């Protein structure tokens, strides 16, 4: 058997062992409560060093018949047993609730909020949370009512699940560690990564714009005078009217109506793959939102009519994030 095949089998067995220790087939309903059977305890490197030290101390006490040596040996051994129970009890009964934060873009860090509660208001100390790759994502000094932010990498668009997490503690002495695997059902939406250097298409509702022509933005129209507010630029102050009336007034402008901007799958070069097209559409969508344009979106099998409000832009981003590859295979 090759090294690659052996590594594949080892990874499969390791995954089965983790699933067995987790004792759940997949994502769990929240809140997750850790029972006794899901908390495991093993000695750390420091704990193994203490064991070796105790063996040496016991042999020395036996060899030289040292009463004080026996006392110190059994005192430290008793402290170790108490340490095991304290570490194990630091996780047993812990209630964990993972809440998704705001949607983000691919390539950014997605934020989840971790809420740790304990029955009978018993605080737990020195808790750590690791992701499936073994990287530490959160360190909590003690549990409480406040939710702690935990960041996970959002590598691709779509729904991002927190996945399997390992919660661990080495409290109070660090001689042993107790841990448990959890897999909350929390998920967070990841938008496509905004990317692409194509200019914003020209306006028009037909969806057949030339992507090489930039959109001509409309100018602002004078809408009257209003009272000065903190932050208004000095260049818009109506000095003549202010000098005549004695009241500080500012010129107020409103943008002219824009032509409808249609963002279409067919506008993009055929050489771009699915993800590159979605990234470019996302880039255009954000540019149009900044310019406050009315936008419609057309994808294979999806048509969103033109609108300008924030909920419409949010719906467009969600559509890009959840777009299925199969819908574009026959395009």
C-alpha positions in Angstrom: 0.0 0.0 0.0 1.4 3.4 -1.0 2.0 6.2 1.5 -0.9 8.2 0.0 -3.3 5.3 0.4 -2.2 4.6 4.0 -2.6 8.3 4.8 -6.1 8.2 3.3 -7.1 5.2 5.5 -5.6 6.8 8.6 -7.6 10.0 8.0 -10.8 7.9 7.5 -10.2 6.1 10.8 -9.4 9.3 12.5 -12.7 10.8 11.3 -14.6 7.8 12.5 -13.0 8.1 15.9 -13.9 11.7 16.1 -17.5 11.0 15.2 -17.6 8.3 17.8 -16.3 10.6 20.5 -18.6 13.4 19.4 -21.6 10.9 19.7 -23.7 12.9 17.2 -24.1 12.1 13.5 -24.0 15.7 12.3 -25.1 19.3 13.1 -26.7 19.5 16.5 -29.7 21.5 17.6 -28.9 24.4 20.0 -28.2 25.0 22.8 -25.7 22.1 23.1 -25.3 20.7 26.6 -22.3 18.6 27.4 -23.2 15.5 29.4 -20.7 13.4 31.3 -20.2 10.8 28.5 -19.1 13.4 26.0 -16.2 14.9 28.1 -12.8 13.2 27.8 -9.7 13.7 29.9 -6.1 13.0 29.0 -2.8 14.0 30.7 -0.7 16.8 29.0 3.0 16.8 28.6 3.3 18.5 32.0 1.1 15.9 33.5 3.2 13.1 32.2 6.3 14.9 33.7 4.5 15.0 37.1 3.8 11.2 36.8 7.5 10.5 36.1 8.5 12.8 39.0 6.1 11.0 41.4 7.5 7.6 40.4 11.1 8.8 41.1 10.0 10.3 44.4 8.2 7.1 45.4 11.3 5.0 44.6 13.5 7.3 46.5 11.2 7.2 49.5 11.1 3.4 49.5 14.9 3.1 49.0 15.8 5.5 51.8 12.7 4.9 53.9 11.8 8.6 54.0 8.6 9.3 55.7 8.6 12.9 54.4 9.1 11.6 50.9 6.0 9.4 51.2 4.1 12.4 52.5 5.1 14.6 49.6 4.5 11.9 47.0 1.0 11.1 48.1 0.2 14.8 48.6 1.1 15.6 45.0 -0.7 12.4 43.8 -3.8 13.4 45.6 -3.6 16.9 44.1 -3.4 15.3 40.7 -6.5 13.2 41.3 -8.4 16.3 42.5 -7.0 18.1 39.4 -8.5 15.5 37.1 -12.0 15.8 38.7 -11.8 19.7 38.6 -10.8 19.7 34.9 -13.5 17.2 34.0 -16.1 19.1 36.0 -15.1 22.4 34.2 -16.8 21.1 31.0 -19.5 18.8 32.2 -22.9 20.5 32.0 -21.7 23.4 30.0 -24.4 24.9 27.7 -23.1 26.2 24.4 -25.0 28.4 21.9 -23.5 29.6 18.7 -25.2 32.6 16.9 -24.2 33.6 13.4 -23.2 37.2 12.8 -23.7 39.4 9.7 -23.1 38.0 6.2 -19.7 38.6 4.8 -17.8 38.2 1.5 -15.7 35.3 0.5 -12.1 35.8 1.6 -13.1 37.6 4.8 -13.5 36.3 8.3 -17.0 35.3 9.3 -18.0 36.1 12.8 -20.1 33.9 15.1 -21.1 34.8 18.7 -20.4 32.1 21.3 -22.7 32.1 24.4 -21.6 29.8 27.3 -24.0 29.3 30.2 -23.7 27.0 33.2 -26.4 25.5 35.4 -26.9 26.9 38.9 -24.7 29.9 37.9 -21.4 27.9 38.2 -18.7 29.7 36.4 -16.2 27.8 34.2 -12.7 29.0 33.6 -9.9 28.9 31.0 -12.0 27.6 28.0 -10.6 27.3 24.5 -12.4 26.6 21.2 -10.5 25.0 18.2 -11.8 24.6 14.7 -11.7 21.3 12.7 -8.1 22.1 11.5 -6.9 22.4 15.1 -6.4 26.2 15.1 -7.5 28.1 18.2 -10.4 30.4 17.4 -11.5 31.6 20.8 -10.1 31.8 24.4 -12.5 32.6 27.2 -11.2 33.4 30.7 -14.5 32.5 32.3 -18.0 31.8 31.2 -20.7 34.4 31.6 -23.8 36.0 30.1 -22.0 38.0 27.4 -21.4 36.4 24.0 -17.8 36.3 22.8 -17.0 36.8 19.0 -15.4 33.9 17.2 -14.0 34.4 13.7 -13.8 31.6 11.1 -12.4 31.9 7.5 -15.0 32.2 4.8 -13.2 30.6 1.9 -16.1 30.2 -0.5 -19.6 31.7 -1.2 -22.8 30.1 0.1 -23.8 28.9 3.5 -20.9 28.6 5.9 -21.4 26.2 8.8 -19.2 26.4 11.9 -18.4 22.8 11.4 -16.9 20.5 14.1 -15.4 22.5 17.0 -13.4 21.3 19.9 -13.9 22.9 23.3 -11.1 22.3 25.7 -9.9 23.3 29.2 -6.7 22.7 31.2 -7.9 24.4 34.3 -6.6 24.7 37.0 -3.0 23.4 36.9 -2.5 22.3 33.3 -1.6 18.7 34.1 -4.6 17.2 32.3 -6.9 18.5 29.6 -10.6 17.8 29.2 -12.2 18.3 25.8 -15.4 17.6 23.9 -16.4 17.8 20.2 -19.5 19.8 19.2 -21.0 20.6 15.8 -23.6 23.4 16.2 -26.2 23.9 13.4 -25.4 27.6 13.1 -24.8 28.8 9.6 -23.9 32.2 8.0 -24.3 33.4 4.4 -21.2 34.3 2.5 -21.4 36.5 -0.6 -19.1 36.1 -3.6 -15.8 37.9 -3.4 -16.1 41.3 -5.2 -13.5 41.1 -8.0 -13.1 42.0 -11.6 -11.7 45.0 -13.6 -14.6 45.4 -16.1 -16.2 48.8 -16.1 -19.8 49.2 -14.9 -22.1 48.6 -17.9 -24.0 51.5 -19.5 -27.6 52.1 -18.5 -30.5 50.4 -20.2 -33.3 48.0 -19.3 -32.7 45.6 -22.2 -29.9 43.7 -20.5 -27.8 44.0 -23.8 -25.4 46.7 -22.7 -21.8 46.9 -23.9 -19.6 46.1 -20.9 -16.8 48.1 -22.4 -18.8 51.4 -22.1 -18.9 52.9 -18.6 -22.1 54.2 -17.1 -22.5 58.0 -17.4 -23.6 59.1 -13.9 -26.2 61.9 -13.7 -25.5 65.2 -12.0 -27.3 66.6 -9.0 -30.2 69.0 -9.3 -30.7 72.1 -7.1 -33.7 71.5 -4.7 -33.7 74.6 -2.5 -32.2 75.9 0.7 -32.2 74.4 4.2 -30.7 75.3 7.5 -27.1 74.5 8.1 -26.2 71.2 9.8 -22.9 70.1 11.3 -20.7 68.5 8.7 -22.1 70.4 5.7 -19.3 71.5 3.3 -18.5 75.2 3.3 -18.8 75.3 -0.5 -22.6 74.8 -0.3 -23.3 77.6 2.0 -25.6 80.3 0.4 -23.5 83.2 1.6 -25.7 85.9 -0.1 -28.9 84.6 1.4 -27.2 84.2 4.7 -25.9 87.8 4.7 -29.4 89.1 3.8 -31.5 87.0 6.3 -28.9 86.5 9.0 -29.6 82.7 9.1 -26.9 80.2 7.9 -28.5 78.4 5.0 -27.1 75.6 2.8 -27.9 74.7 -0.8 -29.7 71.4 -1.0 -29.2 69.1 -4.1 -30.9 65.9 -5.1 -29.6 63.4 -7.7 -31.4 63.3 -11.0 -33.1 60.0 -11.9 -30.8 57.4 -13.3 -31.5 55.1 -16.2 -32.2 51.6 -15.1 -29.1 49.5 -14.9 -29.5 45.9 -15.9 -26.8 43.4 -14.8 -26.9 40.3 -16.8 -25.0 37.0 -17.0 -24.8 37.5 -20.8 -22.8 40.8 -20.4 -19.8 38.9 -19.2 -17.1 37.4 -21.4 -17.6 33.7 -22.2 -14.0 33.0 -21.1 -14.9 33.7 -17.4 -15.9 30.7 -15.3 -18.9 30.7 -13.0 -17.2 32.0 -9.9 -15.4 34.8 -11.9 -18.7 35.9 -13.4 -20.4 36.0 -9.9 -17.4 38.0 -8.5 -17.7 40.5 -11.3 -21.5 40.8 -10.9 -21.0 41.3 -7.2 -18.4 44.0 -7.9 -20.8 45.8 -10.2 -23.6 45.5 -7.7 -21.6 47.1 -5.0 -20.6 49.9 -7.3 -24.2 50.5 -8.3 -25.3 50.6 -4.7 -22.7 53.2 -3.9 -24.0 55.3 -6.8 -27.6 54.7 -5.7 -28.7 53.2 -9.0 -31.8 51.2 -9.9 -30.6 47.8 -10.7 -32.1 44.6 -12.1 -30.3 41.3 -12.1 -30.6 38.4 -14.6 -28.9 35.0 -14.1 -29.7 31.7 -15.8 -33.0 30.7 -14.3 -33.3 33.9 -12.1 -34.7 37.3 -12.9 -34.9 40.1 -10.4 -36.8 43.3 -11.4 -35.2 46.7 -11.1 -35.3 48.4 -7.7 -33.1 50.7 -5.6 -33.9 50.1 -1.9 -31.5 48.3 0.4 -33.6 45.2 0.7 -33.3 44.8 -3.1 -29.5 45.0 -3.1 -29.5 42.5 -0.2 -31.7 40.1 -2.2 -29.3 40.4 -5.2 -26.3 39.6 -3.0 -28.2 36.6 -1.6 -29.0 35.4 -5.1 -25.4 35.6 -6.2 -24.3 33.8 -3.0 -26.7 30.9 -3.5 -26.5 30.6 -7.3 -26.1 26.9 -8.2 -23.5 25.9 -10.8 -25.8 23.5 -12.5 -28.0 26.4 -13.6 -25.2 27.8 -15.8 -23.9 24.6 -17.3 -26.3 24.8 -20.3 -25.9 28.6 -20.7 
